[in-house]
Each structure stands twice: as C-alpha cells, then as structure tokens.
C-alpha cells in the first residue's frame, strides 16, 4: 500500500473523530442552553434529607477564587444556583443559607451538625459525615454573614449568582432545633453554555472539513489503479494452503458443472435458478486441514494489530460510503477508486474474521493488505455498471430492515433480566446484557471440539460459512455497492455460488438458465464487446476473475481465444445439463441445494 495515502487516511480519521467529538459536545451544550431558557434551571429530583443534628451543611461549594484581568470576577458570568425545599414537619419552618466557609465554621463551632459527603440518584442514596459538638446553635435568621438566605413556612427557594470564593450551604430549622428533615431540590444554570456551543460547533466543523477530504483522498488513492491482485492470487485459486497442503474444501477448478439429479425438475428456460440465485458479492473460505488445537484461545490477542488498523479503515469506510452515496444520487455511479477501497476493507475484515472468531478456519496470519492474495479466505464484489438514483435513499435503512433483523440475531447477544442487589430499594430489576451470539456460540463449539479432538466438524464449518456469507451480502447491500437484494437463503460450504459461474456487473448481463454454454473464443448472443463473462474484456470484477476462468487467462499466459485445457471448460450454470453446443460430457449428479 502507498505510505503517503495511509498517512492521509490516519490523519484524516483522527481529525474527523476529534471533529465529531466536538460536534457531540456542541449538541449537548446547545440542548442544555435551550433547556435553561426563560431563566429555568437544571434541577435534581426532590429527595428527603434527614439528620439527627442541628444543621445539614455542604462545605464544598468552591467557585473560581482567582480574580480575572482588571479585577473582573471570572465567576460573575458563570451562572447561578437554586435551592428549593420545605421541612418534613409542616409545623416547622425551613432555613436555607449560603455563606463563606470560614463564617459557617465559626457559627457551627462545637455544634453537632452533619456534612453532606455524597449524593447519588436513581436510586437515591446519600452519605453524611457527623461532626460532634456540645453547644446548641443560635438562630440562623439572626446571623448577618449570609450571602443569600431564605426562610419561612412551606416551600422556600433561594437563588444566588455565583461569585468567586469558598462557600458553604447550610440547611436548618428556622428555630435552630434538632433533628433536621427536609425535602430538598437543587438546580443550576450557566450563561457560558452559549459561547461554549458556538466554539465547539466551529471547531468541529473545521476539523471535519479537514478530516473528510483527507480520508476520501487517502481511500481513493489506495483504491486507485484497477482491481487489486496480490502476488499469490493463483495459489488461492488452485487450492493450496500452508506448506503446500490442499484446503479441506477445494476451490472450483473449472471442472464441468454437475447435472440435475434424477427425479428433480428441470430449471426454467430463463431466469435465475430456484433457490440458487447468485449474488454479485462473493465470499469464500477454505478450511485448513491441520489446525492447532490451542492457538484459537489466543487469537484475540494475536489479532490486536489488525483490530487497530481496521478501526481506522472502517471509520474511513463509513465516510467514503456517505460520499459514494451522494455520487450515486447525482450520477448513478459508484466512484471506482472508492469502490475498490471499500471492497478491500470488507475483504480485510473477512480475512481477520475467518482467522479469528467468525470461523477459526485457518491458523495462517492474515496479510496487512486491501488486495486479493493467496489467503484461504476471500471476498469480492462485482463493480456495478449503473446504480439506481432513488434506491440509495432507502436501501441502507428501510429496505434492509428484514436482513438487519436477521443479522442482529446472528451477531447480537441475548438479553436477560435479573435483580441487582446493593440498592436501597433492595432488588430493583434492571436490564443486563449476557450470553453469546449465534455465530459466537457455533465458533465456541468448534473451538472446544478442536481443542479436545484436533478435528473441525466440517458440517459446522459449512454452516458458519453460510451464516457469514449472509452477513457480508447484507453489508454489501447496505454499503450501496449493489442494487440487487440479498437472497433469503444459506449458501453453505467454502465456495460461493458466484465462484462457480460468472456474474455480470448488473442484472441485464447476468448469465441465465437455458443459455447454452460457449467454448472459449466465442461470445454468446447479446454479449457485445463485454466479452464472454458479461464483463469488459480483460476485466473480471474488483477481486479478479471467476474461478471458472482458466488460470492461464487471468494470469496473462493465454487469452480467451485459447482452447481450454483438458478437463476444464466454461460449463453451464450450476444445476444445468450441458447443451448440445458444449464440448463437455455430462457431469456427475449433484445433491439438491439446501
């Protein structure tokens, strides 16, 4: 990958993240400023405070004590506080006062009182610190050191503009009697929220204006240059694993497609095969035959470098997808370089997921690249020639809701309800997250079986591949890469159906049932200059050629006009009997699709 583009991507991501954080702060401060309009306060719930002493104090009301330039009080514009309360005994009167801490300390010297140490709400819990004393206090209403005070029967309210200094709040009975039991509510407002909102808003917009172009430029640079191919792509198509061992599930090698088994109805003369729709996003993964028994226990740690890189890549993925959405809305086309980058990000994520806890399919460490390599897990999406202008507005959230619900079941954790002890209401029911996702459970079962037996159940692996294939098809659709709706069925096994037959860039060029296969060098009717596989000549999709294309063609050692090597060919779609024009003999019977 290009180092300069990577630096742009990282710097852009950091700037955009900081900008989003500032905008979030701006949104909160703006909402708070709106809520305190017309002189209103942010208030706490009204709760009862009861102490077996003469006074309840809060001695830690410390406001900025340093004077500003030219004698300006820095707290003069900070805002104000409000205290509203009444006694629990209607026969008594309440006193609320604010005074300097030193004067309050002198007033309550050798007087039994209680300091408010900690208050928590939802549920309400309060902690006091009792201070002993032997003298009764004088009536608080007779003292002259109060900066602000309120007293009398019923509900009393005190409002005080903040000033610099160390202050204390005192709550008492107006007659200085004991004990003290009051229902009290506190509130605050600040005049600084508006300038804070403006500053955060400007800063967030400025950082986004810097970060987003850097992300788009870096991503486009990494995706520019056509379909990425790694140097070991041929090894993957030939089914070679580590140390030259074949994968347990072989990739398609160009052999004839199987015919319809006896007793099954023939597919229709045109249209996609029933239950076998080939989606233009293709995911494959081939199980390694000799997996370590214990390595899966520490793969979470080994994959940390990938997780860090993927954090930046997926943030850039979201940004570039939004940019691509606007491009599709106005032009009907997905920018090719951004498309390449986004496919590479999903491909990178799938390799890491296949290595770690979505499949545990290989112990081979994933490569740090967006390009297609010889890794036993691969992902690919055919570049769309044209996308709908209108679907871009609804398919990512509205049309995808059924699939998103299913993906939530596959990847989300279960929720249980339980009682949480330790609260004063003793057994308050709260919601807690627990459990494991369906895919996580299946991977855990596979890992435990592997740990004790050294074997990976092939049926379980095929099921995991089908579930992951469903998820990544939905990601492709939600990321606006294709207009075709993902199918509601599992395509289990290591090889994607799209790798068993060529897939065109759109519905109009996708091969259909009933069309006779063509030998190499011949173009089916209606294909025009797009070539035998429904693509432009020499281009086979963003990830490379379908597996049915001979290696000598996509590796540059031959041409599509060259005859196919013995035992290979461009057979008809899966589930069809070769037509009369085909030079291939009928293949073996295939089991019915799941």
N, C-alpha and C positions, 0 to 999 in steps of 0.2 A: 504494500500500500504506500501511498505518497505521504512522506512525513509532513510536508507543508500543509496538506489538506487535513491531516489528522490534528495538527496543532490548531488550525482554524476551527475544526469541529469541537475540540475540547474547550477552547477559549469561548467560542460561541455558546456552548452549553452552560458553562459556568456563568457567563453574563446573563443568559436568559433565565437561569434558575434564580440568580440574585434578583433580577428584574421581577420575576413572578412573586418572589417573596416580598419585595417592596410593594407590589400591587396588592397582595393579600393584606399587608398591613394598612395600606391606604383604604381598602374596602372596609376593614374593621373600624378604623378611626373615623371614616366617613359615616358609617352606620351609627357609631357611638355619638358623633356630633349631631346627627339627625335626631336621635332619641332624646337628647337633653335640650331640645329646642323649647322655647317659651319658658325658660327658667326651670325646666324639670331636672331631676336628679336621678342618677343610677342608685337604686336602693337595694338593701338587703331584705330578706324576709323578716317579718316581725316575730321575734322569739322572746321567751321569758328567761330572764337572768335573775337568779336568786342567790343571795349570800347571807350568811349568819354573822354579819358585821355591820358597822355604821356607814360604810361607803364602798362603792364599787368604782375603781379607777382604771384608766387605760394610760399608763405613764409613758407610752412610746409614740406620741404624735410629734415626730420630728420633721419639721419643714426646713427647706434650704435656709441655712443660717448666715451664709456669706452674702453681703450686700453686693449688688451689681455695680457697673460703672456709673460714676457721677451720683452715687447714693441711691440708685434705682433698686427697689426691692424686687429680687428675682421671683418671689412668690406672689407678688401683687397681681400678676396677670394669670396665675396658675389655676385659679378657680376657688371653689368654696366647698364646705362640708355641711351636712344637715343631720341633726339627731332629733328623732321624734319618739316620744314614749309616754307611758302612764303607769301608775302603780297598780299592782295586782289587787290591792285592798282599796276599794273605792273611797273608804273613809280617810285615806291619807292623801297627801299632796306630794308631787314629784318635784325634784330639783335636778336640773342639768346645767353644768357649767364647764367652761374651758378657761384655763389659766396657765401661767408659766409653771413649769415643773418645780422650780425652786419654791414658789409660793405654796403650791399644793403640798409639797413635802413638809414645809413648816406648819401648815394648817393641820395636817394629819399626823404630826409627830406624837408618838406614844398613844395613838388612837388605833384601835383594832379596825382594820379595813382589808379589802380583798382587791388584788390586782388581776386584771383580765390578761391572761397569758396567751391563749389560743382559742379561736372560734372556727368551727367548721360547720358548713351547711350541707344538707342533703346526704345523710341525715344530720340533724343539728347535734353538735357536740361542743362543749365549752370546758375550758380548763382554767382554774383560778390558782393564785398564789396568795395564801392568807398571811397577813402581817399582824403580829400580836401587838397589843397595847393595853394600857390600864386606865386611860383617861377618856371621858366622853367628849365629843367634839362640840364646838359652838355651832349655832345655827348657820348654815351656809348662806342664807339670804342676807345675813348681817355683815358678810365679808365684802371688802371693797377691791380685792385684787383680780376679780373675774374679768377676763377679756370679753366674754359673752356668756349670758346665762338666761335660763327660762325656768319658771317655777309656777306652781298653782295646781288646782284640781283638774281632773280629767286628763286629756291628751295635751301635752306641751311640745312645742317644736322650737329648736334652736338652729339658726343659720349663721354661719361665720365664714367670712372671706379669709382665706389662708394668708398668713404672714410668716416671715422668717422667724425661726426660733425653736425652742424645745418646749412643747406644750403637753398638758395633761387634761384628760376628760374625767369629770367627777360626776357620778350618779348617786343621789342620796334621797332620803325622805326630807321634805322641807323642814320638818321639826327636828332633824338630826337624830331620829330614833333608829333602833335596830329591831329586827333584820330588815334588809332591803330586798324587795321583789318587784321587778318592773318588766313590762312588755316594751321592748325597745326595737327601733328600726333605724339603721344608719344609711346615709346617702352621700354622694359626691358628684361634682360636676367640674369640668375643666374648660377653660377658654383657649387652651392650647391645641385642642383637637383639630380645629380647622386648619391652622398653619401646618400641623403635622400631616394632615391629609394631603394638602397641596404639595408638600415636599416629597412625600412618599410616592405620590402619583407621578410627579415629574421625573423622579429618579427611576421608577420602574419602567416608564415608557422609554426613557433614554437608553436604559440597559437592554430592553427588548429590541429597540431599534438597532443596537449594535450587535446583539447576540444572534437574532434570527437571520440576518444576511450572512453572518459568518457560518452558521450551521448549514444554510442552504448551499453556500458556495463550497464548503468543505464536502458536504454529501454529494453534490453534483460532480465535484472533481474526483471523488473516489469511485463514482459510478460511471464516469465518462470513459469511453473507449470501447464500447460494444459489450457483448456478452462475455462475462469473465470466465476464463478457463484456467484451472490450476494445472501445473505440470504433470500431476498424477491422475488426471481425469480418466485416462484409458484404463488404469488399474481398477478403478471402481466399476467400470462397465464390463470388465472381464471377470469380476467376482473374486478378486484377490484380496485377502485380508493381511494381517500382520504375518511376517515371516513366510509369505507366500502361501499361507493356508487359505483354502477357499472358505467363504462365508457359509453358514448353515443354510441360509436361504439365497439361492443364486439369483443374480440379476438376469433379466431377459437377454438372451444371447442371439436373437434374430432367428430362432427356430420357428417352424410353422406354427400358427395358432391352432389350438385344438378345435375339433369339430363339435357340433351339438351332439350330446349323448343320445342314444336310442331311447325313445319314449318321451322326449321333451319336445315341445312345439318349436317350430322354426321361428326365428325372429322376423319381425316385419320387414317388408321390402325396403323401407326407408325410415329414417328417424333413428334416435339413439336406442340401443338395446334395452329391453325392460330390466330395471334394477341394476343396470350396468353402465349408467351414464358416466362418461369420462370427464372429470373436471379438469380445467386447464391449470390447476395448481397441483403439482405432483410432489409427493413426499415418499421417500424410500428409506429403508434402514435394514441392514443385513446383520443377523446375529453372529457374533464371533464364536467360533466353536470351542475355544479354550479360555473361558473367563476365570479370573481369580475368585477364589471363594470369599475372600475378606476385603478386597480392595473397595467394594461398593460402600463399606462402612465409613470410609474417609474421603469419598469423592466430593462431599460437600466442602471439605477443606481444600482439596486439590483444585476445585473449580473456582475458587475465590477470585483469581486474576481475571477469569472470563466474566464473572458476575460484575466486577468493577467496570470492565470495558463495555459490557452490554448495557450497563446503566446509562452511559453516555450515548451509546448507539440508539437505544430505544427512545431516549429523550429527543434525539435528532430525528428519529423515525416519526414521532408524533408531529414534530414541526414540519417536516418535509411532506407528510401526508396531508396536512392542512393546506400547505402551499399547492400541492398537486390537486387538491380538491377545487381550489379556485381556478387552476389552469383547465381542469376538466369542465368546469361550469361554463367557461367562456370559449374554449377551443375544442372540447370534446376529445382531447388527447392528454395522456399521462406523460409528462416530460421524461424522455428516455433515460437520461442520466440519473434522475431521482428514482425512477422505477428500478434501475439496476441496483442502486444503493439500498433501497428498501427490501428488495428481494434478498440481497446479500445479508442484511441484518436478520431477517427471518431465518435464512439458511444457517447463519452463525448460531442463532439461538437454538435451532433444532439440533445441530451437532452437539452443543453443550447439553441439551435436554436428553438426547439419546445416550450420551456418555454418563449422565448423572441420573436423576431421579424421575425421568419420564419413561425410561425403558431399561436402563442398565444393559444396553445391548453390546457394548464394547468397552474394553479397557484401554484402547488407543486414545491418547490425549488429543483433544480437538485442536486443530490448527487455528492460529490467530489471523484469519483472512476472511474477507467477504466473498472471495472467488470460490468456484467449484473445484474441489480437489478429489483425491482418491480416497477420502474418508468414507467409511461404510454407511454413513447417514447423509442424505442429500435432500435438498428442497429446490423447487424450480417452479416458475410461473411463466406462461407464455405471454409475451408482450401483446396487449390488445391494439388492433389497428384503429379502433374507434370506440369511444365510451359515450354513454348517454349523458346529455347535459342535465337532465332533470333528476335521474336516479341518484346522482351524487348528493342531493339534498336530503334523501330519506333512507338510503340503503344502510348506512352505517349504524343507525339507531332504531328506526322504525321497522324496516323490512327484516332486519337481522334479529329482532326480538325472539322469535322461536328458537333460533340457533343459539343465541346468547343464553337463554334459559337452560338449554341442554349443556352448553359448555360450563355454565355455573354449577350444574350438578356434577359434571366430570371433574372439575378442578377445585370446587369450593369445599370448605369444611362444614361439618354438621354443627348444629346449634342445640344446646341443651339448656334446660332451666334448672337452677339449683338454689338452695338457700345459702346465703353468705353470713357467717357468724361474725360477731365482734361489734356490730352496730348496737346502738342503744335501744332500737326497736326490736332487737333480738329475733332475727330470722327474716329479714326483708328479702323478698325474692328479686333477683336481678338476673339479667341475661348474660351468659358466658359462652365463649367460643371453645369448642372442644372437638375432638375427633380428627379424622383424616379424610382427604378427598378420595374419590373412587380410584383415580389413577394412582394416587399415592398408596392406597391400600393394596392394589394389584402389584405395584412395584415392590412393596414391602414383602408380600408373599413370595414373589420371585426371588428377592434377595435372601430371605430366610431359607428357602429351598436350596438355593445355590450355595449358601454357607454350609449346610449340613450334607448335601449330596454331591455338590460340584456340578450339578446339571441345571439347565434353564429349561423350564417347561415350554416346549415350542408352541403349544396351543395358547398359553398365556401370553407369550411374546407376540403372536399374531393378533390377539385381541388388543393388546396395548398399542400395536401399530395402527390398528383400525381406529381406536379412540383418538390417538394423536393426529392421525390423518384428518379426522373430522374437525378437530380443533384448528388445525392450520389452514384448512379450507375456509373456515369461518374468518380467521384472521385475514386471509387474502381478500375476502369479500368486504369485510369491514374497513380494510385499508384502501378500498376503492380501486384495487388492481384489476378486478374483473366485474362485469355486469351479470355474468351467469350466476344463478342462485345455487348455493351449495346443496348437494343431494342429501336426503334424509336416509342414509343407509351406511353401514360399515363396509369398507373395503379392507378386509383384514389381510395380513400377510406382509412380507417385507417389501414387495414390489407394488408400486402404484399402478392401477389400471392404465393411467396415462403413459406409462413407460412401455406398455405392451402394444400400443398403437399410437400413431402420430396424432397430435392435437393441433388444430389450426389456431390462428390468432383471433378468431371470432366464430359465432355460430354459422355464418354463411360458408366458411371454409372447413368446418369440422367434417372429417370423413363420416359417411353414413352407411348403415347396413344396406345391403343389396347392391352396392357398387363393387364391381369386380376388381380384384387386386391387379396392380400393374407391375410388370417387371421393371427393373432399373433401366432408366433411359427413356421411359415412356411416361407421358403426362396424362392423367385422367381427364375426361371432358370437363370443361369449365374451370380448370385449374389455372389457365392463362400462364402468366410469367411467374407465378408464385412457386412453381416447382411441384414436385411430386407429393410433398408432405404438407401442402397448404401454407407454406411459408416462402418468404423470398429466397431466391437461390443462394445457397451458401450460408443461410441463417436458420437455426433450428430452435429459436426461443432463447430466453435470457440465460438459462442454465446450460444450454448445449443441446445436442441432437437427441432425439428419442433413441431408446436402446435398440429399436428395430433397424436403425441405420447402421450399415457395416462400419467397423472401426476404421477401415482404410478410407472411407468417405469423410468422416468428421475429423480425422487426424491429418487430412491433406495428402494421403498416399494413393488416392484414386479419385474418381468422380462418380456422379450419379449415373453417368452413361456407362460405367464399367459394369460388367456382369457380376451378379452376386457370387460370393464364394460358395463352394459346395456346402450343402446343409443349411444355408441361410437364405433369407428372402423376405420380401415385403408381403407377407401373407395378409389375408383379410382380417377384419376386426375380430376381437376375441369372441368366440362362440359361433363363428360362421364357418360354413364349409367352403373351401376354396372353389372359386368359379371356374368355368371352362377355360378362361384365358390364363389361369395361373399355371406356372410350370411346376408347382409344388404338389406332392402327393398329399392325400388327406392325412391330417394329424391324428394323434390318439384322442380318445374321448376324454372330456374334462368333466369333473363333478359339477353339480349345479352350484350357482353362486349363493352365498349366504344372504 
